[in-house]
Amino acid sequence: MNKIKVLWVDDEIDLLKPHIIFLEKKNYEVTTCQSGTEAIEVVDNQNFDIVFLDENMPGLTGLETLSEIKEKRNNLPVVMITKSEEEYIMEEAIGSKIADYLIKPVNPNQILLSLKKNLDHSRLVSEKTTSNYQQEFRKIAMDMSMINSWEGWSELYQKLIYWELELENIEDNGMFEILESQKSEANTQFCKFVEKNYVSWFAGNNEEAPILSHQLFKNKIVPELSDKQPTLLLVIDNLRYDQWKAFEPIINNYYKKDKESAFSSILPTATQYARNAIFSGLMPSDMEKQYPNWWLNDTDEGGKNMHEEDFLMAQMKRLGLTYKTEYYKITSLKSGKSLVQNFKQLKENDLTAVVYNFVDMLSHSKTEMEVIKELASTDKSYRSLTESWFKNSPLLEMIQKAQQLGFKLIITTDHGTINVQNPSKVIGDKNTSLNLRYKTGKSLTYEDKDVVASKNPKEFHLPSINMSSSFIFAKGDLFFAYPNNYNHYVSYYRNTYQHGGVSLEEMVIPFAVLSPR
């Protein structure tokens, strides 16, 4: 396939080198000029698919150059780039049939969006969804640069998911590329935000802090409980926000949504930490201190989530709650079907808490099984796979039974998961934890820029395995890899779904309260 040829004309072209490298990585061929005169000469001698033209240049102005180019190549799309927002310049440019108009400073994604919009115009314009996303694109980019609160990041992430689901059925991969690029940039900024603010979220008077895992039960679930109506609490392990949005229309056939909000998983965004925190109402360091027989550290032998029911009952006792409660953990198709068959008897409970492990099993099996890896190679296909499973699962049957019996329904999760793409080298001793997205141990060596580090685990309310142990959490789509057997390890784990680190996908997670229809 021939590369798309771009001519970029700007008297300060050297300052745009990062943009040009970005386009070249996307397989565009970029030729540069520093003046209008030079551009006209180049257009005479070479064929281009599109021109990016700076309006404000010494010598021939952008508008004069545009006029000359249009005389020679009337059908060549020209995108005008200017610092000025003066109306007459816009009118002149539009009157001269420019293809697009961008105001400086432009970012690489805007350039990419303009390329896609103009070079694939007929098909993209026919899609109203695409057109709407184009309009929204700049606003999202601007919002991203100004967000400085959890609420802001939560809203922006949900907006990105909205567009991801809207664009899902459009055939053009170019729009998805742009959205993916925007999600990646959002994660970069979100990681900086978490690194700066996470410790402050534990201060008692911080009104901007999100609800965290250990606060969820007391603050969000308890106010919904009643001895007048039974409640089914579903904690679907490892459920991303976009997967919840894919499930929601199916659930809407049986339940109507009363409330929905996002809360934050604690770090590490891993089951033994985040889910135990939900059921105990405590941070990991407090669980270790108060319940040493129930809490296991990474290096301890045995299952790390064996005492969720104990933690839940202890929390309810601590809160002075006397609701009749039962807890179930579903880890297989057989145990799911068994609970569905006996569901009627659960009506006697005020609260039935069910942990459903399927999504977690799927994301881990994707690492191990090539078939799953093939079926769930992207967020879109991963979402589709989980949606297909859900439609035919005991979990949906359980929700149907709950609706028939008049249960209130609460759906939530312990953390999300991210498709990891890029390795980050780490070195640790033999007692270092095994998770690909976080590490705890002593004498860890790592790339500072790639991690959120907790050299003092107490600040993050995490247990210290020994005096000099620390935690590191991978940012964005990174995963940790040891130097030994590095290439094999990297190719094995790249493009698999992992959790434990810092990303929007892992930390911004759903909480929904629903009433039976």
C-alpha angles and dihedrals in degrees: 000000000000117000118247108250118225127188113202117193119191132135088222095047093143090068089058096058094112090054091049093049088049091054093045089054087054088056099257119139108226125197117188134209131181100206142033092243091055091046093054090051092049092048088053092057105033139044119238134183095212142357129218107203129191111220099206109061133137114252110013109025122227092256091051091048090047091054092051093047092050090052090056100035111017095177096049108112113235122194113202117216119192143161090217126085093189110144097226091058091051091048093048091049094046090046088055089056101251115181096223142352123221128184119219134279092055123183125215093254091057090053091048091048091051091050092051093044095050103036095045095032104138097054097038095047089053088062111077090194092059091048091052092050090051089056091047095044098082093045091053090049091050093045090051093058092053105040115117104159138071090239090055093050092046091053093046093049091050089050090053090050090050091055092043090057092042092052093043096097097044112105097216110100090192093077090049090051090055092048091048089051090051091049090051091052090047090054091050091055094040091054090054089050093051092045090054099041112025097094091049091058089076093059108109096228099046103122093182094058116110124237103271129208095266092050097048100088097047097040103035111017104038094057088058096053123101139163087224096066129026116240127211111205111197116192103188104197118236096001115166120212092246091053090053088052090052091051095044099078090053092050090047088073088069106021137036118217117245100175139004130181140152124242131183127255112225121242126295091046088213131123099245091054106032101037095043087051091055094051098039098041086223138106116247095258090054092047089053091049099043100034108028091160093057102039121077124188123222093266095047120102119246141043113322097208101046096115105050092118091050090049091049095050091046091051093049090050091049090051091049094243120154100183115141102252139183129183128207132180117203113202101154143034089250095055090046093054091045092056091048091053092052097038096113092070090058090072087083090065124086089208129022111184116197125184109201113198103187101103090049091051091049095051092048094044088053087067092050104036123062091202092058090043088056094046095047104037095134137030089255094054092041089053091047092050094051091045091051091049092048093054090058100035136109085238091069090044088053091053090049091051091047090053092050090051094047099249121164106233127218118185123189143132142220099237142330132241138233135213103243119217112161129056124224118197118238133174124201141150125266091274094060113121118259103226114120095218101045135025132197125187142092127291095015116179116202147143106278094209092055099056148053100225130204107194088170106046090191089072088059090042090244128139120257111226088200138353096275101036121126138178129232125190123201116237126228114332097343125123129194119250130180119231090238111092086353101164095048091047093049095049090047096053103030112109094020127122114253137165139196100085141084119286139117089250093057102036107035103070137166133258117183134177117200137183125213116260 
